[in-house]
Amino acid sequence: MTQDPAISVVIPSRNARSWLPHATASVGGAADLEIIVVDDGSTDGTDAFLDRLAAADPRVVVLHGPRRGAGAARNAGLAAARAPLVAFLDADDRWRLDKLAAQASLHAARPEIGFSFTDYLHRRPDGRLGGACFAYWRGFAARHAGRDAPFVLEADALAQLYAENVVGTSTVVVRTDLLR
């Protein structure tokens, strides 16, 4: 990739060989992004899969490292990110194909927004749907029921975010400069 990407997608992974094809495919085919996958000391063939993926897709950057945990892997990905926006995707999660484009559009239209997140669906180990996150948290659901379009949390946004665990890591898009 010769020009700087618009978004850096950071995927921490450890022994995620079976999930990574689905996670990386869910990022979509947009050319203006980079996909930074941090292999956190895998022993299941994840490293070889990622090397093949990077050889086939110029947007993919692979960072191999020792096992240090998901937080350290995310931080390593953030340090390597070249884009003004960073999006996080856990290796065992998948995005809707329109998710990243919708959040990128929101950030482009409202550059003062430093951080955005979306609702997401839980899936049980047996594959059945477990429901949406926003509906699960009663206070958040009561305050924001029926909202489909993007909206900004009120003045007490931090209190809302601390009161209930509504922000899923794999839904976050944040300005790189703020996160650093």
C-alpha positions in Angstrom: 0.0 0.0 0.0 1.6 3.3 -1.1 -0.8 5.9 0.3 -1.9 6.1 3.9 -5.1 4.3 4.7 -8.2 6.0 6.0 -8.8 3.4 8.7 -6.5 0.9 10.4 -8.3 -2.3 11.6 -6.5 -3.9 14.5 -7.1 -7.6 15.2 -5.4 -9.2 18.1 -5.2 -13.0 17.7 -4.0 -15.9 19.7 -4.7 -19.5 18.5 -7.4 -18.0 16.3 -6.8 -20.0 13.1 -10.3 -21.3 12.9 -11.9 -17.8 13.4 -9.6 -15.5 11.4 -10.9 -16.3 7.9 -14.4 -15.1 8.9 -13.2 -12.1 10.9 -10.9 -10.8 8.2 -13.5 -11.5 5.5 -16.0 -9.4 7.4 -13.8 -6.4 7.1 -14.7 -6.2 3.5 -12.8 -5.3 0.4 -12.3 -1.5 0.8 -9.0 -0.5 -0.6 -8.4 2.5 1.7 -7.8 0.6 4.9 -5.1 -1.5 6.5 -5.7 -4.7 8.4 -3.1 -5.1 11.2 -3.3 -8.6 12.7 -1.2 -9.1 15.8 -0.3 -12.8 16.4 0.0 -13.0 20.1 2.2 -16.1 20.4 -0.1 -18.6 18.6 0.7 -22.3 18.5 -2.2 -23.5 16.2 -1.0 -22.4 12.8 -2.3 -18.9 13.0 1.1 -17.5 12.2 1.3 -19.5 8.9 -2.3 -18.6 7.9 -1.5 -14.9 8.5 1.6 -15.0 6.5 -0.4 -16.5 3.5 -3.1 -13.9 4.0 -0.6 -11.0 3.9 1.0 -12.4 0.8 -2.4 -12.5 -0.9 -3.8 -9.1 0.4 -1.6 -6.0 0.4 -3.8 -4.4 3.0 -2.8 -7.0 5.6 0.1 -6.2 8.0 1.1 -9.1 10.3 2.9 -8.5 13.6 4.3 -11.6 15.3 5.1 -11.5 18.9 5.3 -13.5 22.1 2.2 -14.1 24.2 1.4 -10.9 26.1 -2.4 -10.8 26.1 -5.1 -9.1 24.0 -4.5 -5.6 25.5 -0.8 -5.7 24.6 -1.6 -7.0 21.1 -4.1 -4.2 20.6 -1.5 -1.7 21.7 1.1 -3.1 19.3 -1.4 -2.8 16.5 -2.2 0.8 17.6 1.5 1.6 17.5 1.8 0.4 14.0 -1.4 2.0 12.7 -1.0 4.6 10.0 -4.6 5.8 9.6 -6.3 8.7 11.4 -9.0 6.2 12.6 -8.5 2.9 14.3 -11.2 0.2 14.4 -10.9 -2.9 16.6 -12.1 -6.4 15.7 -11.5 -9.4 17.9 -10.4 -12.5 16.0 -13.5 -14.5 17.0 -15.9 -11.7 16.0 -17.4 -10.7 12.7 -18.7 -7.4 11.4 -21.7 -6.7 9.3 -20.3 -5.7 5.9 -21.7 -2.2 6.2 -20.5 -1.5 9.7 -17.1 0.0 9.0 -18.4 2.2 6.1 -21.2 3.5 8.3 -18.9 4.5 11.1 -16.3 6.0 8.7 -19.1 8.1 7.2 -20.1 9.3 10.6 -16.6 10.3 11.5 -16.1 12.1 8.2 -19.4 14.0 8.6 -18.7 14.8 12.2 -14.9 15.2 12.7 -15.4 16.4 16.2 -16.5 12.9 17.2 -13.5 11.1 18.6 -15.1 7.8 19.5 -18.0 5.8 18.1 -19.5 2.4 18.8 -22.4 0.3 17.6 -24.8 -2.3 18.9 -24.0 -5.9 18.3 -25.5 -9.4 18.6 -24.4 -12.0 21.1 -24.1 -15.5 19.8 -24.2 -18.5 22.1 -21.6 -21.3 21.9 -24.2 -23.4 20.2 -24.7 -20.8 17.4 -28.1 -19.5 18.6 -28.6 -15.7 18.8 -28.5 -14.4 22.4 -29.8 -10.9 21.7 -28.6 -7.4 21.1 -26.2 -5.7 23.5 -28.1 -2.4 23.8 -31.3 -4.1 24.7 -29.6 -6.2 27.4 -28.5 -3.2 29.4 -31.8 -1.9 30.8 -30.8 1.7 31.6 -29.2 2.2 28.2 -32.2 0.6 26.4 -34.7 2.8 28.3 -32.8 6.0 27.4 -32.2 5.1 23.7 -35.0 2.8 22.7 -36.1 2.9 19.1 -33.0 4.8 17.8 -31.7 3.3 14.5 -29.7 6.2 13.1 -26.5 7.5 14.6 -27.0 9.6 17.7 -24.7 11.3 20.2 -25.0 10.5 23.9 -26.1 13.4 26.1 -23.8 15.5 28.3 -23.6 12.6 30.8 -22.1 10.3 28.2 -19.3 9.1 30.5 -21.7 8.3 33.3 -23.8 6.3 30.8 -20.8 4.3 29.6 -19.5 3.6 33.1 -22.9 2.6 34.4 -23.4 -0.3 31.9 -21.0 -2.3 29.7 -22.6 -1.3 26.4 -19.4 -0.8 24.4 -18.2 -3.9 22.7 -14.5 -3.8 21.8 -15.2 -5.0 18.2 -17.6 -2.1 17.6 -15.2 0.7 18.4 -13.9 3.2 15.9 -11.7 5.9 17.5 -9.5 8.8 16.3 -5.9 7.5 16.5 -4.5 10.7 17.9 -6.9 10.5 20.9 -6.2 6.9 21.6 -2.5 7.4 21.5 
